[in-house]
Amino acid sequence: MTEPRRPVIAGNWKMNCLLDAGLDLAQAVEDGAGGRDCEIVICPPHVLLHPVNVALEDNLLGLGAQDCHVAEKGAHTGDVSAAMLADAGCGYVIVGHSERRVDHGESDDLVRAKAESVFAQELVAIICIGETEAERDDGRTEAVLAKQLDGSVPAGSNAANTIIAYEPVWAIGTGKTPTADEAQNVHSFIRRYLAEKLGDDIASGMRILYGGSMKPSNAAELLAQADIDGGLIGGASLNAGDFHGIVECLPG
Ligand SMILES: O=C[C@H](O)COP(=O)(O)O
């Protein structure tokens, strides 16, 4: 029998928080953690990873980064490797966020290579996929997601080293979300597609998170869906009360 999937609530701080504010936020998130059986992950900007890791003493939170380079080291000015992120205390790395796909022209092939570099450090890759509003309006959501899954998810992905984050681009930071039924249908499609690609056992154990304007007022309905295993939270993760308000919406 397949193990139940442990929910994950991950906060992607994006390019927010200077040192003092970041330490305060991390501490407030840790202070409120521990009440639910789930993984709570915070993903501060790179420069805050080490100080946050040093400051958090209770080990209740997972630490994640927002990106990495494909190489372990070398002449890549301004980049950070997965090895460095592991060294800074990370257990997770987000790869392929739509903001990086757009702002930095990241392709599916590059995202897959980044995920492989994350696996090489024995970290968990949070691989982001999602359709734009135009793609959705054209009825191409499933085709777009299938292509992203084919291109971005390594053959070596499994339920332990990979989390998928479905983030409809039109929902990110806009206050718009799909209905819970619509989100469930997309997550179910993703799981079925992963089953074809990686096998039933892996797909049934892999966490698939929803991301895009999730907040305490809409989280309960989304998180109650059978194939939604948590959330990747942007704006609401910058307020510890809102972030924990989402954690509290987990069923059970
Ligand atoms: O990584 C997080 C997502 O982009 C969601 O951001 P948001 O919650 O601000 O819409």
Ligand as a Chemical Component Dictionary entry (heavy atoms), coordinates in Angstrom:
data_LIG
# 
_chem_comp.id                   LIG 
_chem_comp.type                 NON-POLYMER 
_chem_comp.pdbx_formal_charge   0 
_chem_comp.three_letter_code    LIG 
# 
loop_
_chem_comp_atom.comp_id 
_chem_comp_atom.atom_id 
_chem_comp_atom.alt_atom_id 
_chem_comp_atom.type_symbol 
_chem_comp_atom.charge 
_chem_comp_atom.model_Cartn_x 
_chem_comp_atom.model_Cartn_y 
_chem_comp_atom.model_Cartn_z 
_chem_comp_atom.pdbx_ordinal 
LIG O1 O1 O 0 6.264 30.735 -5.593 1  
LIG C1 C1 C 0 5.189 31.218 -5.272 2  
LIG C2 C2 C 0 4.214 31.621 -6.250 3  
LIG O2 O2 O 0 4.775 32.309 -7.311 4  
LIG C3 C3 C 0 2.940 32.198 -5.711 5  
LIG O3 O3 O 0 3.085 33.565 -5.430 6  
LIG P1 P1 P 0 1.829 34.325 -4.759 7  
LIG O4 O4 O 0 1.393 33.480 -3.613 8  
LIG O5 O5 O 0 2.367 35.657 -4.359 9  
LIG O6 O6 O 0 0.770 34.398 -5.828 10 
# 
loop_
_chem_comp_bond.comp_id 
_chem_comp_bond.atom_id_1 
_chem_comp_bond.atom_id_2 
_chem_comp_bond.value_order 
_chem_comp_bond.pdbx_ordinal 
LIG O1 C1 DOUB 1 
LIG C1 C2 SING 2 
LIG C2 O2 SING 3 
LIG C2 C3 SING 4 
LIG C3 O3 SING 5 
LIG O3 P1 SING 6 
LIG P1 O4 DOUB 7 
LIG P1 O5 SING 8 
LIG P1 O6 SING 9 
# 
